[in-house]
């Protein structure tokens, strides 16, 4: 909104064009017809100006509320959206970084969770730590169900829809940075893959697949042979 004055009340607005408040006032004055004097300085003018300001303020507030659904413009709703989307910002994250992360989740809502889409997104998010996305073949999967292989503790269970995310820790990377990077997987996949799909991330031991007793991270996240 341009300039200062009655048509541009605080907070300040800058730019060109006719102020919205002036357009509203002109509309209200025109609606009064010819029986009233709506020239500047009259009581009718002052009353219409007050009404125009109220209408303009309501429009502004409505626009601010609408912006809280736009990742490019949201402000006070950023923490709320992070809770809804299960995003945990780091203390060092700036507001633009947090908004971009929310926008990335919004963009996934229109995408199909195909195998290649999942792999591409993991590769982009995990960068040099990502190795491959593996799928357990039906012949090798564990499946329990009432009409087939029974299990009283888990009557319905299958690893057919389980994804194995194979990762690695580059030599220069610290353990803290590595685990922080792995923390990106949950918010990336939780709202993207179907509810029946499960996943886990694994990294090779120093000698490839398998774990060895008394080693660092033993039975933590190294894969079994």
C-alpha positions in Angstrom: 0.0 0.0 0.0 1.5 3.4 -0.9 2.3 6.5 1.2 1.1 7.3 4.7 -2.1 8.9 6.0 -5.7 7.9 6.4 -5.7 5.3 3.6 -2.5 3.7 4.9 -2.7 3.2 8.6 0.0 1.4 10.6 1.7 -0.9 10.1 3.4 1.0 7.3 2.8 -0.1 3.8 4.9 0.9 0.7 4.5 0.5 -3.0 2.5 1.9 -5.9 -1.2 1.9 -6.8 -4.3 3.1 -5.1 -4.6 2.0 -1.4 -7.2 -0.7 -0.8 -8.7 1.5 2.0 -9.3 4.3 -0.5 -11.0 1.9 -2.9 -13.3 0.7 -0.1 -14.0 4.2 1.0 -14.9 5.3 -2.6 -17.2 2.3 -2.9 -19.0 3.2 0.4 -19.3 6.8 -0.6 -20.8 5.9 -4.0 -23.3 3.6 -2.2 -24.6 6.5 -0.2 -26.2 8.0 -3.4 -26.6 11.7 -3.9 -28.6 12.5 -0.8 -25.5 12.7 1.4 -22.5 14.9 1.1 -19.5 12.5 1.1 -16.8 15.1 0.5 -13.7 15.2 2.7 -14.3 16.8 6.0 -18.0 15.8 6.4 -19.3 13.5 9.1 -20.4 11.0 6.4 -16.9 10.9 5.0 -15.4 10.4 8.5 -17.9 7.6 9.2 -17.3 5.9 5.9 -13.5 6.2 6.4 -13.8 4.4 9.8 -15.9 1.7 8.2 -13.4 1.4 5.3 -10.5 1.0 7.8 -12.4 -1.8 9.6 -13.1 -3.7 6.4 -9.6 -3.2 5.2 -8.2 -4.5 8.5 -10.4 -7.6 8.4 -9.2 -8.3 4.8 -5.6 -7.9 5.9 -6.0 -10.3 8.9 -7.8 -12.8 6.6 -4.9 -12.6 4.2 -2.4 -13.1 7.0 -4.3 -16.2 8.1 -4.3 -17.5 4.5 -0.5 -17.0 4.4 -0.1 -19.5 7.2 -1.0 -22.3 4.8 1.6 -21.1 2.3 5.1 -22.5 3.1 6.7 -19.5 1.4 4.9 -17.0 3.6 3.9 -18.7 6.9 5.4 -17.3 10.1 3.6 -18.0 13.4 2.2 -21.3 12.1 5.6 -22.8 11.3 5.9 -24.6 14.7 2.3 -25.8 14.4 2.9 -27.3 10.9 6.2 -28.9 12.2 4.2 -30.7 14.9 1.5 -31.8 12.4 4.2 -33.1 9.9 6.4 -34.5 12.6 9.3 -32.3 11.7 11.9 -31.5 14.4 13.9 -28.4 13.6 17.5 -28.1 14.9 18.3 -25.1 17.2 20.5 -23.7 14.4 17.8 -23.9 11.7 16.7 -20.6 10.3 13.1 -19.7 9.5 13.7 -20.0 5.7 15.2 -23.5 6.2 12.2 -24.6 8.3 9.8 -23.2 5.7 11.5 -25.1 2.9 11.3 -28.3 4.9 7.6 -27.9 5.3 7.2 -27.0 1.6 9.0 -30.2 0.7 6.4 -32.2 2.6 3.5 -30.3 1.0 5.0 -31.1 -2.4 5.0 -34.9 -1.7 1.2 -34.9 -1.2 0.6 -35.1 -5.0 3.3 -37.7 -5.7 2.9 -41.5 -5.8 5.2 -43.4 -3.5 6.7 -45.6 -6.2 10.0 -47.5 -5.5 11.9 -45.1 -7.7 10.4 -42.0 -6.1 11.3 -43.3 -2.6 14.8 -44.1 -3.7 15.3 -40.7 -5.3 14.1 -38.8 -2.3 16.3 -40.8 0.1 19.3 -40.2 -2.2 18.6 -36.5 -2.2 18.1 -36.2 1.5 20.9 -38.5 2.7 23.4 -37.4 0.1 26.8 -39.3 0.5 25.5 -41.5 3.3 22.9 -43.2 1.0 24.0 -46.5 -0.6 20.9 -48.3 -1.8 17.3 -49.1 -1.2 16.6 -52.8 -1.0 13.4 -54.8 -1.0 12.9 -58.2 0.6 11.8 -60.7 -2.1 8.6 -62.5 -1.2 10.5 -65.8 -1.1 12.8 -64.5 1.6 10.1 -62.5 3.5 8.7 -63.5 6.9 4.9 -63.7 6.8 2.5 -64.7 9.5 -1.3 -64.7 9.1 -4.2 -66.7 10.5 -4.8 -68.6 7.3 -1.2 -69.6 6.8 1.8 -69.5 9.1 0.4 -68.9 12.6 1.9 -66.7 15.3 0.0 -66.0 18.5 2.0 -62.9 19.3 1.8 -61.4 15.8 -1.2 -62.8 13.9 -0.7 -60.4 11.1 2.9 -59.7 10.1 4.9 -59.6 7.0 8.3 -58.2 5.8 7.2 -58.2 2.1 6.5 -54.5 2.4 9.6 -53.7 4.4 12.2 -51.4 2.9 15.9 -51.8 3.8 17.7 -48.5 3.5 21.4 -49.3 3.2 23.6 -46.4 4.4 27.2 -45.7 5.2 29.2 -43.1 7.2 31.8 -41.3 5.2 35.2 -41.3 6.9 35.2 -37.5 7.6 31.7 -37.5 9.1 31.2 -37.5 12.8 28.8 -39.9 14.5 26.7 -37.0 15.7 26.3 -35.7 12.1 25.6 -39.2 10.8 22.8 -39.9 13.3 21.4 -36.4 12.6 21.3 -37.2 8.9 19.6 -40.5 9.6 17.0 -38.5 11.5 15.8 -37.1 8.2 14.4 -40.5 7.1 11.4 -40.6 9.4 9.8 -37.2 8.4 10.7 -38.0 4.8 8.9 -41.4 4.6 6.3 -41.3 7.4 3.9 -39.2 5.5 4.8 -40.5 2.1 4.7 -44.3 2.0 1.5 -46.3 2.5 0.6 -47.2 6.1 1.5 -50.9 5.6 5.1 -50.2 4.5 7.8 -50.4 7.2 11.4 -49.5 6.9 14.7 -49.6 8.7 18.2 -48.3 7.9 21.3 -50.4 8.2 25.0 -49.8 7.7 27.7 -52.3 7.0 30.2 -53.3 9.7 33.9 -52.7 9.0 34.0 -56.0 7.2 30.8 -55.7 5.3 27.5 -57.4 6.3 27.4 -58.9 9.8 28.3 -57.8 13.3 31.1 -58.7 15.6 31.1 -58.8 19.4 32.8 -55.9 21.3 32.8 -53.6 18.4 31.5 -50.0 18.4 27.8 -49.9 17.6 27.5 -53.6 18.1 23.9 -54.7 17.5 23.0 -51.0 17.1 22.5 -50.5 13.3 24.8 -52.9 11.6 23.2 -55.5 9.4 23.2 -59.2 10.0 25.0 -61.4 7.5 
